[in-house]
Amino acid sequence: MFFDILTLFPSMFQGAFSDSIIKRALDKGLISIDIHNIRDYADENDRHKTVDDYPYGGDAGMLMKPEPLARAIKDAEERYREHNPAVVFLSPQGELLNHSVVESLMKEKSLILLCGRYKGIDERIRQKYVDREISIGDYVLSGGEIPAMVLVDAVTRLIPGVLGNRDSAEGDSFYSGLLSHPEYTRPEEFEGLNVPPVLLSGHHANILKWQQEMAEEITKNKRPDLWDRYIEKRK
């Protein structure tokens, strides 16, 4: 999987991608991440490298100009032309990032992630260049960088070979449509609370049954919206 991130703040990604699962995936060659500064695509005669301007209509704030964004996207598309990259704009107007969306993104060979800033981007970039808009929640952030990090992490986890044990991903919340069942490790007793006896029994079928029942109960109580979708799919 090839990720190409277009941003005004490349340094924000240094720590996020230099440790843990993302770092291991990079080291294994299972993913590639390129980060490009949108200011590098400003007008070559503009010594200030201007990438924003006032919006028409008198609205407050600044808007990212279309020309630098178009040049940045075209350059990224050319780099990954053989992989037919999808352009994803991280935006509060986008579809909500959930497990099914992550699975669909994982099927792409290359993703160009466009991180907005200020008041947003010129609408014509949406119309002409953006394939998908994705949001990580109904709230406003300072830019698309953190959503891009979230998306890269979520997609990378599902790529075969990234996690040491495929079951680690399949047991995560949302993989089956349910939240995850409770997990326990040593010691068997902690501050008066004990590990459920079934997990110590060694009876695999009973353990799986308990895990399924607990996942269903937790989902029903904590996320009734997910529970309703889960039940609907089983009909």
C-alpha positions as CSV (number, residue, x, y, z in Angstrom):
1,M,0.0,0.0,0.0
2,F,1.3,3.4,-1.0
3,F,0.3,6.5,1.0
4,D,1.1,10.0,-0.3
5,I,0.2,12.7,2.2
6,L,-0.2,16.3,1.1
7,T,0.0,18.7,4.0
8,L,1.2,22.2,5.1
9,F,2.9,20.6,8.2
10,P,5.0,17.6,7.3
11,S,6.8,17.6,10.6
12,M,3.6,16.6,12.4
13,F,3.9,13.1,11.0
14,Q,7.4,12.3,12.2
15,G,6.6,10.9,15.6
16,A,3.3,9.2,14.4
17,F,5.0,7.0,11.9
18,S,8.4,6.3,13.5
19,D,7.3,3.8,16.1
20,S,5.2,0.7,16.7
21,I,3.1,-1.0,14.0
22,I,3.5,1.7,11.4
23,K,7.3,1.6,11.7
24,R,7.3,-2.2,11.5
25,A,5.1,-2.1,8.4
26,L,7.5,0.4,6.8
27,D,10.5,-1.7,7.7
28,K,8.9,-4.8,6.2
29,G,8.1,-2.9,3.0
30,L,4.4,-3.6,3.4
31,I,3.5,0.1,3.2
32,S,5.2,3.2,1.8
33,I,4.5,6.7,3.1
34,D,5.6,9.9,1.3
35,I,4.8,13.3,2.8
36,H,4.8,16.4,0.6
37,N,4.6,20.1,1.6
38,I,1.8,21.8,-0.3
39,R,3.8,25.1,-0.1
40,D,6.3,23.5,-2.5
41,Y,3.6,23.7,-5.1
42,A,2.9,27.5,-4.7
43,D,3.5,29.8,-7.6
44,E,7.3,29.6,-8.4
45,N,7.4,33.4,-8.6
46,D,5.9,33.8,-5.2
47,R,8.7,34.1,-2.7
48,H,6.2,33.9,0.2
49,K,4.9,30.6,-1.1
50,T,1.3,31.7,-0.6
51,V,-1.2,28.8,-0.4
52,D,-4.3,30.6,1.0
53,D,-6.5,33.6,0.2
54,Y,-9.7,35.3,1.3
55,P,-12.9,33.5,0.3
56,Y,-15.4,35.1,-2.1
57,G,-18.6,36.2,-0.5
58,G,-17.1,37.9,2.5
59,D,-16.8,34.9,4.9
60,A,-14.3,35.1,7.7
61,G,-11.1,33.1,7.6
62,M,-8.8,32.0,4.8
63,L,-9.2,29.3,2.2
64,M,-6.6,27.1,0.6
65,K,-6.0,28.2,-3.0
66,P,-6.8,25.7,-5.8
67,E,-3.7,26.1,-7.9
68,P,-1.1,24.7,-5.4
69,L,-3.5,21.9,-4.4
70,A,-4.1,21.0,-8.0
71,R,-0.4,20.9,-8.7
72,A,0.3,18.8,-5.6
73,I,-2.4,16.3,-6.5
74,K,-1.3,16.0,-10.1
75,D,2.2,15.4,-9.0
76,A,1.2,12.6,-6.6
77,E,-1.1,11.1,-9.3
78,E,1.8,11.0,-11.7
79,R,4.1,9.3,-9.1
80,Y,1.6,6.5,-8.5
81,R,0.0,6.4,-11.9
82,E,0.5,2.7,-12.3
83,H,-1.4,2.1,-9.1
84,N,-4.4,4.3,-10.0
85,P,-4.4,6.2,-6.7
86,A,-7.6,7.4,-5.0
87,V,-7.6,11.0,-3.7
88,V,-9.0,11.2,-0.2
89,F,-9.8,14.6,1.3
90,L,-9.9,14.5,5.1
91,S,-13.0,16.6,5.9
92,P,-15.7,17.0,8.5
93,Q,-18.2,16.8,5.5
94,G,-17.0,13.3,4.6
95,E,-18.4,9.9,5.3
96,L,-17.6,8.7,8.8
97,L,-14.5,6.5,9.0
98,N,-15.6,3.1,10.3
99,H,-14.5,-0.5,9.9
100,S,-16.3,-1.0,6.6
101,V,-14.8,2.2,5.1
102,V,-11.3,1.1,6.3
103,E,-11.8,-2.3,4.6
104,S,-12.7,-0.6,1.4
105,L,-9.7,1.7,1.5
106,M,-7.4,-1.2,2.2
107,K,-8.3,-2.7,-1.2
108,E,-6.8,0.3,-2.9
109,K,-3.2,0.1,-4.0
110,S,-2.4,3.8,-3.4
111,L,-4.1,6.6,-1.5
112,I,-3.4,10.3,-1.8
113,L,-4.4,11.9,1.4
114,L,-5.2,15.6,1.2
115,C,-5.0,17.5,4.5
116,G,-6.9,20.8,4.6
117,R,-6.2,23.8,6.8
118,Y,-7.7,27.2,7.6
119,K,-11.3,27.4,6.5
120,G,-10.9,24.5,4.1
121,I,-10.2,24.2,0.4
122,D,-11.6,25.8,-2.8
123,E,-14.7,23.8,-3.8
124,R,-13.4,23.3,-7.3
125,I,-10.7,21.0,-5.9
126,R,-13.5,18.8,-4.5
127,Q,-15.3,18.8,-7.8
128,K,-12.4,18.0,-10.0
129,Y,-9.9,16.0,-8.0
130,V,-11.3,14.4,-4.9
131,D,-12.6,10.8,-5.1
132,R,-13.7,10.4,-1.5
133,E,-14.1,12.6,1.6
134,I,-13.7,11.0,5.0
135,S,-14.3,12.3,8.5
136,I,-13.2,10.8,11.8
137,G,-16.0,12.4,13.7
138,D,-18.6,15.1,14.1
139,Y,-16.2,17.8,15.5
140,V,-13.8,20.3,14.0
141,L,-10.0,19.9,14.1
142,S,-7.3,22.4,13.1
143,G,-6.5,20.4,10.0
144,G,-6.5,17.1,8.3
145,E,-3.2,15.9,9.6
146,I,-4.5,14.0,12.7
147,P,-7.3,12.4,10.6
148,A,-4.7,11.3,8.1
149,M,-2.7,9.6,10.8
150,V,-5.8,7.8,12.1
151,L,-6.7,6.6,8.6
152,V,-3.1,5.4,7.9
153,D,-3.0,3.5,11.2
154,A,-6.4,1.9,10.7
155,V,-5.8,0.8,7.1
156,T,-2.3,-0.5,7.9
157,R,-3.5,-2.8,10.6
158,L,-5.6,-4.7,8.1
159,I,-2.8,-5.3,5.6
160,P,-1.8,-9.0,5.6
161,G,1.5,-9.5,7.4
162,V,1.5,-6.2,9.3
163,L,0.3,-7.7,12.6
164,G,2.3,-10.6,14.1
165,N,-1.0,-12.6,14.4
166,R,-3.8,-12.2,11.9
167,D,-6.2,-13.0,14.8
168,S,-5.1,-9.8,16.5
169,A,-6.9,-7.8,13.8
170,E,-9.9,-10.2,13.5
171,G,-10.4,-10.0,17.3
172,D,-10.5,-6.2,17.4
173,S,-13.7,-4.3,18.0
174,F,-15.8,-3.7,14.9
175,Y,-14.2,-6.5,12.9
176,S,-17.2,-8.8,13.4
177,G,-19.6,-5.9,13.7
178,L,-19.4,-6.1,17.5
179,L,-17.3,-4.4,20.2
180,S,-14.6,-6.6,21.6
181,H,-15.2,-8.9,24.6
182,P,-13.3,-8.2,27.9
183,E,-9.6,-9.2,28.0
184,Y,-7.6,-10.3,31.0
185,T,-3.9,-11.1,31.7
186,R,-2.0,-12.2,34.8
187,P,-2.4,-12.1,37.8
188,E,-5.6,-14.1,38.2
189,E,-6.7,-11.9,41.1
190,F,-6.3,-8.1,41.2
191,E,-7.6,-5.9,44.0
192,G,-10.4,-8.4,44.8
193,L,-11.4,-8.9,41.1
194,N,-10.8,-12.4,39.6
195,V,-10.4,-13.5,36.0
196,P,-13.6,-15.3,34.9
197,P,-13.2,-19.0,35.5
198,V,-14.1,-20.0,32.0
199,L,-11.0,-18.3,30.7
200,L,-8.9,-20.6,33.0
201,S,-10.8,-23.7,32.1
202,G,-8.8,-24.6,28.9
203,H,-12.2,-25.5,27.2
204,H,-11.9,-23.7,23.9
205,A,-15.5,-24.1,22.8
206,N,-16.8,-22.7,26.1
207,I,-14.3,-19.8,25.9
208,L,-15.4,-18.9,22.4
209,K,-19.1,-19.0,23.5
210,W,-18.3,-16.7,26.5
211,Q,-16.4,-14.3,24.3
212,Q,-19.3,-14.1,21.8
213,E,-21.9,-13.6,24.5
214,M,-19.9,-10.9,26.2
215,A,-19.2,-9.1,22.9
216,E,-22.9,-9.1,22.2
217,E,-23.8,-7.9,25.7
218,I,-21.2,-5.1,25.6
219,T,-22.3,-3.9,22.2
220,K,-26.0,-4.0,23.1
221,N,-25.3,-1.9,26.2
222,K,-22.6,0.5,25.0
223,R,-23.4,0.9,21.3
224,P,-27.1,0.2,20.5
225,D,-26.6,1.6,17.1
226,L,-24.0,-1.0,16.3
227,W,-26.1,-3.7,17.9
228,D,-29.1,-2.8,15.7
229,R,-26.9,-3.0,12.5
230,Y,-25.5,-6.3,13.7
231,I,-28.9,-7.8,14.2
232,E,-30.1,-6.4,10.9
233,K,-27.2,-8.1,9.0
234,R,-28.0,-11.4,10.6
235,K,-31.6,-11.5,9.4
